[in-house]
Amino acid sequence: MSSRQQAIVYTTLQPEQYDIFLLEENSTVPKRITNHKGMDYNASFSPGNKWIVYTSEHNGNTDLYALQNGKTDEHSIRLTTDKGVDDQATFSPDGKQIVFMSTRSGNASLWIMPFNALAPSSKTEQEARAVTETKEYGEFNPVFSPDGQQIAFSSNQAAIQRFKNKGELDYVWPDWTDIYVVDKNGKNLRQLTDTKAIYGSPCWDQTGTNLYYYKDLSDVIKGVGKTGGIMVMDLASKRTSFVTDTFSHAFSPAINSGNEVVYVQRDDSLTTLSHRRINQYFYLAKTDAKGGKKILLKTANINYYHPKINTRNQILLYGNGPIEGMNKKSNGETFARPQTIREVTVDNEKLLIGGIRGYTPTLTADGKEIISAEWVNEFTPYEKSLGSSPIVTCDLNGNSYRTLFTSKNGFAWTPVVTRDKKWIIFGSGARFAGSGEKVDIWKVKYDGTAPVNLTASMPGNNAFPDVSYDGNWIVFRGVKNENGKENKDIFLMDCEGKNLRQKTHTPETETMPAISPDWQVDRLLSSKCNDKCLEHLCTGGQ
């Protein structure tokens, strides 16, 4: 229908809200200087401390903005408008240029652009030039040397190259990063670290003779003892040493005027590991040349990241902003944020696109509602006390949020809705479970009544349902023991859980099936069409 809104919804793990904070020297209360429901992060001072440049998603895209030090973001000035991601900007020593990470040419590369916040124009952005340009790896967190002639940054270039050609003893992950230095014209590239961990966030000292950065590998390799921390390298001798202890989850070093190192420390007394998720808590600390540590900023409700320091020892950092007015789940986290649900134009057609902080969202056929599993993580005592995550709904703008159904038989997930909005079909049971663990396909009326287990007689893990256009048939991924092996295959049944048919028979895994709206199941099940024909259609045949 031409009047119908075209829409795509998807699951996002984007944080709830980030804002920029300014911490004055010797203060314990940071001042929030951005107040927008779009995300704001990765801020840096200009030389002379007059300007702040930072990343914002105010307009739905990831762009660079400038703000005079001492003002708040209603006075912000947009510096970039490219559709790519522009992030992690820092100033040249003379304040006339910024270097930043951008995906405007494809992958994450380093770019330099004139800084002219008082008279920003498209011409200024057109003068941006690539320092590096990559097509298969990423380059991050660039920073000028004190003399303005070199740029230090991190990249997974070496890790990807080694991972693609690794031998049995060459243990490396493609997301590990190294510290590099390159001349500002893009020449004379040098790798400084050993591709054996995540090295990141380089920072020069005032003389340019030493380079600080962090090392971390504890979340990749278990039981290794030393996990990392803040390191310093003497660039002349290439000798390295730890500034913090070697068991720290410490990140993002910055140097103050007293040559002390300010950094972010993960609080492992609060950090918890749950299924496929780490709830991490961070605070701000500093250490002197003798290793004496002092906690600068630690709160119960806000994590702080990525500190930058100016000559007045002011500290810029970003952290959790307020989430008042946002739709919240039963555990207090946001479900849908402004700025993640927005209208875009693709090939001159308007399209609504929405990120939901729920699990496997879908749309009703009338295009008016988003249906999703709320996904309250249930692996800590607090989260378990909230009960099973319900199936919820909201409108296309994230409003009118309400619960439709709460399962008493385990987590309710991957909900789909019949076109007449009479029934919700969903999987119920443990997520990411083994083949033999009992997971079933259920249906429940849209008003949350009359739940029915449709696969009660089927053993094993049955999940990922989809429903036909007429609402009469359900396709799903089931598990069947064949020749002593449990295989994941595609099954078809009617809406009452009867007329079960196995449509694929392979030793490989088939999963996450979907039915197109023009799939004529009744015709295909007539005497003129056998199971082999139907299986051919299931696997992409005509």
N, C-alpha and C positions, 0 to 999 in steps of 0.2 A: 504494500500500500504506500502510495507516494507521501501520505501524511504521517507515516510512522517514523519515529525517531530511530535511526540506525545507532546501535550501541554495542560496545565491547566492554565486558567487565573481566577483571583478572585478580588473582591473589597477589598482594604486594607485601614484602617484609620491610618496607620503608619505615623508618622511625616515626614516632607519633609527631614530634615537633622539636626543631632545633632553633635556638636563637643565639645571637652574639652577646657576650658579656664583656665588661671592662672592669678589671680589678686594679684599683690604685695601690701604690706601694704601702705596705704595712696595714692595708685594710683587710677585713675578713668578710666583707659583704660586697659581692660583685654587683655592678649596675648593669641591668639588661638594656641594651641600646637598640635592639630590633624588636618589633612588636607586630609582626605580620604572621598570618596563618600559613604562609608559605615557609619552606625551610630556609634558614640562614646559617652559614657555617664558614669555616676556613678563612678567617680574617687576618690581615697583616697591616702593620704600620708603615707609613712612608718615612724616609729620612727627614728629620726635622719635626716629625710627629704630627704634622698638620692633617694628614689624610689617613683614612682607613679604606682598604679595598677588601671586598669579601664576596662570597658566592651566595646567590639567592635564587629561589624558585618562585619569586613573586608572580611572575607572568606565566607560570606553567612550564617554563624551560629553565635550564641551568645556565645562568649567566653571571657576569661579573658586575658588581656595583661599587660605587665609591661614596664615602661619607666623611664629612669633616669631623675630626676628632673633637668630641665634646657635644656633638649633635646626635639626634636619634633618627631612625630610618624614614621618617616622613620627609626628610630632606635628602634622601638617597638619590644618587645619579647613576643611571644605567650606562655601563661602558660597552657591553657586547650584546648583540642581537642574533648572532648566528644560531642556527637550529641545532648545532652540536652542543656537547657539554663543555662549558668553560669553567675551570675550577682551579683552586690552589695557587692563586696569584701572589707573587711577592715583588717588591720593588728593586730596581737597580740602585746602587749607592748614591747616584746623583738625583734620584727621584723622577727621572724623565721617562723611564720605561718600566713596564711590568713584564715578568715572565710567568707563564701559566701553562697548565695542562689543558689541552683541547682535543675533542674528537672531530673537529670540523673537517678534517681531511680523511677521516676513517677511524683509525685506532687512536688511542690516547698518546699524543705526541706533545712536544714542548714548543711553545710559540712565544714570540716577543712582540709587544705592541707599545706604541707611544702612550704615555699617560697624560691626559689633558682633560681632567674632570671639570674644569671651569667652562670648557667649550667642547663638550663631547659631540661627535658627529660620526656619520657612517664613513666619512673619509678617513677618520682616525683608525677605525677598525679595519678598513681596507689596507692600511699600512702594516697590519700584522703580518709577520713572516714566520715560517717554520724554522726552528733551530734544529729539530730532528723530525724525522717523518718515518713512521713504521707501519707495516701492514700485517704484522702477526703478533706483536707483543705490546706492552704498555710502558709508559714513562710517566713518573709521578713526582709531586712535591719538589719542583725546581726552586733553587735559591741561588742568587748571585754571590760571588766571592766579594770580599770587602773592596777589592780594587776594580770590580765590575768587569773583569776580563774572562771569568770562567763561571760555569753554572754547575752546581752539584745537584743530583737527582737520584731517584731509585728507579729500577727497571727489572722486569723479569725476562729480559732478552737472553741472557746466558742460560737461565733455567729452562726456558722453552727449547733452546737449541740442544742442551744436554739431555733433556727429557725425551726429545724426539729420537735421539741416537744413543740412549743410555745403555751401558753394559749392565751385567748382573750386579756388579758391586758399586755402581754409580747411583747412589740413592739421592734422588732429587725430585722435587715437585714443581710443576709448571707455574704455580703461583708464588714460589719463592722469589724474592727480589734481591738485587745487589745495589751497592752504591757506585755511581759513575760520576765522572767529572768530564765536561766538554768545554771547549772554548766557546765564547758567546756567538761566534759565527758558525757553529756546528761542526768544527773540525777538531782533530786531536782528541778523540774519545778515549777515555781510560776507565777500565773496570778496577775498582779498589778492593772489593770483598770476594769471598771464596765460593759463592753459590752453594752454601751448605745450611742456609737458614733464611728467614725473612729479615732483610736489612732495610730500614726505611727512615724517612724524615730527616735528611741530612741538615746540618746546621754548622756554619763556620764560626770560629771565634773571631774576636775583633782584629787580630793580626793576619788572619788568613793562613796561618801555619798549621792549624789543627782543624779537623772536621769531626763533629759529633754526630751520632746517629744511634738508632736502637737496633738490637738483635733479638729475635724471638723465634723459637722452634718448638716450644713445649706443647703447643696444641696440634702439632703434626706428628712428632715422634714421642711416644710415651716411654717413661722410664729412662730418660737420658741423663738425669742428674741436673747438670747446669742447663738452665732454660734460656738465659739471656739477660738483657738489661741495657742500660745506656753505655755506649762505648765512645772512645775518642781515638783518632788516628793522627799521628804525626805525619804530615804529608811528605816531608823530606825523607824520612827513614822508613815510612810505611809501618812503623811499630804501632800496635794497638794495645789498649788496656781498658778495663771496665771502670766506669765512674760509679755505678751502683753495684750492689752485690750481683752475683751471677745467677741468682734464683728469682730475679724480679721479672714481673710482667710490667716493664716500664717502657714508655713510648714518647715520641715527639719532644726531643730535647730543644731547649731555647736557652741562650746565654744572656744573663743580665749584666749591668755595668760593673758589678763586682766580680765578674768572671765566675759566678755561680751558675750551676745548671738547674734550670726549672724544667720539670717533666711531668708526665701523667703516669700515675701508678695504679695498676689494677688492685682492688681490695679483695684478696683471695679469701678473707674471712666472710665475705658476703656473696662472692661469686658462686653460682650453682650451675651444675651441668644437668640438663634434662634432655629428653629425647630429641635429637637433632637440633638442639638449641642450647646456647650458653647465655645465662643471665649474668652479665658482667657489670661490675660497679667500679668506678674510677674516682680518683681524687688527685689534687694538684700538690706536688712536693718539690723541694729543691735540695741540692747537696753542694757542699763546697769542695775545694781541692783535696781536703783531707777525708772526704767521705762522710762528713757530718750531715745527717738528713734532718730536714724540718718539713712538717706538713703545713702547707700554705692554705689549702681550701678543701674542706671535706664536709659534705652535707649528706643527710639521709635521703633526700628526694631528688637531687640533681647530680648527674654525672657531667664532668667537664673534660674537654678534649682540645688538643692542638694549640698549645699556648704559643703566643708570639710576644716579645718584649721590646719596648723602645728605650731610648736613652734616659727617660724619666722613670724607668722601672715600672711603667704601667704594663699590665698584662692583658692581652686580648685572648679570649678563648670562646668556645661555643659549648652549649649544653642544652639540657632538656628545657624547653619552653613550656608555658602554660597550655593546658588542653581544655580550658573552660569553653563550653558551648559546642564541643565536638561530641558526636555520638559515641557512647561508651558501652563496652561489653560488661558482663557481670563481674569480671576481675578488675574493672577500672580502666583497662586499656581502651584506646579508641578503636572503633570499628571502621569508620569512614571519615576521612579528613577533607575539609575544603582544599582545593587545589589539586587533589588527586582525581576528583570527578570533574571533568571539564569537556568543553566542546572544541574539537579541532577540525580543520579542513583538509581533506585528502582528495586530490584530483577534483577540486571545486565542489565537493560534496561535504556536507557537515556530518560529523560523526561524534557521538558522545563516547568518551573513554573513561573508565573508572577503575581505580585501584582500591580494593577492599582488603582490610586487614583481617580477613576471615579465610576460610578454607574452601576451595573449589566453588566459587560463586557461579550462578547461572541466572538467566533472565526468564521471566514468565513470557508466554507467547504474545501477550498483549503489549509487551515492551514497557510495562509500567513499574515492575518490581524486580529487585535483585534478591535472590534466595541464596543463602550461604550457610555453612556450618560455622558457628561462632569461633571455634577453636580456642577455648580456654585451656591452656596447657595443663594437663592433669597429673604431672609427674612429681610435684612437690606436695608436702602435706597441706600447705595453704590452698594450692590449686585443686587438690582432691576434695577439699571441704566444700568447694563450689559446686560439685557434682558434675555430671556429664555435660559436655558442650552442646547447647541446643541448636536447632535449625532456626534461623532468624530471617527476617526480611526488612527491607527499607526501599524507599523509592529511588529513582535514578540519580537524585541529588544527595543521597545518603541520609535523608530525613525519614520521619515516620517509622523509626526503628522499633521492631517488636519481635517477640519470640513466637514461633509457630508451633514448635514441638520439642519436647525434651525426652530423649530416649532413656528407658530404664534398663536397656540391654547393652550398654557400652556406647562408645562414641558414635554419633550419627554424622555421616559425612557423604560427600559427593551427591547432594540432593539434586534431583531433576523433577520437573513439574509437568503434568499433563496439560495439554493446550486449554482444556476447559477449567483448569485450576481446581479440579476435584481431588486429585491425588498427588502426593509427593512420594517419589520413589528414592530410596537412599540405601547406603550400606551401613551396617551397624556392627560394631566390634572393634577390636584393637587395630590401630593404624600401623602400617609397615610390619605386619605380622607375618609369621612363617606360613608356608603352604598348608600345613596341617592344623593351624589354629582356626577355631570356629569364628567365621565372620559371615554374616547373612545379608541378603537383599530383603528389605522391608518396604511396605507402603503404608501411608497414613493419610487420612483425609486432610484437606487443606486447613481445616479448623482445629487440627491436632487430635482428632478422635479416631477410634477404630484402627489402631495399628495392627498390621498383619505381617508375619514372617513368611515370605514367599519361598524361601529355600531351606526351611527347617529340616527337610528330609535329605538335603545334600550335605555331605561331610566337607570339611576343609574351609578354605578361605574364598568366599564369593563376594566380589566387590565391583565397583565402577559401573553402575547401571546407566543405561540410557533408554528412553521410551520412544516408541514410534509416534508418528504424526497423529494417528487416530487414537492413541492411548491404549491400544489393545495388545501390544507386544513389548517385551523388555529384553534387551540384549545386555549381557554382563560378562565379566571375566570370572570363570570358575576354576576349580582344581579337581582333577580326576586322576586316580591311580591307574596307570596303564603300564603293563609289563614291569611292575614293581617300582615304578618311578612316578612321582607326583608331578604332573604337567599342568601349566596354566594355559587354558584354552578359552575360546569364545563360545558362549552358550546363548540360546534363545528360548524364552518361555512366554506364555501368555500372561495377561495381567492378573490372573488368579494363581499364578505359580504352577500351571499345568502345561501339558504339551511341551515338555522339556526336550530340547534338541541340542546336541553338541555340534558346533559348526566348524571347528578346526581340530585337526588331529596331527600335531607336529611335536617333536621333542623340544622345540624352542618355546619361548614364552610369548604368548599373545595377550594383550591387555588393553585397557582403556578404550573399548569400542564405542562407536557413535553411529546413529542411524540418520541418514539424510531425510529431509521432509518428503521426498517423492518416492520413498522406498515402499513398494506395493507388496506388503507381506502376504496378504490374502491371496493375491495372484500367484505369488511364488510358491505358496504351499498347496496349490491346486495339483491335480493328478498329472498335469503336463510339465511340472517342474520338480525335479528330485533334489535330494540333499546336496548332491555334488554341484548342481547349478547354484543353489543358495550359498554354499560355501564359497564358490567362485565370486559371487557378488560381495560377500563379507570381506573378501581379501582384495577387493578393488576391481573386480571384473564388471562388465556391462550387462 
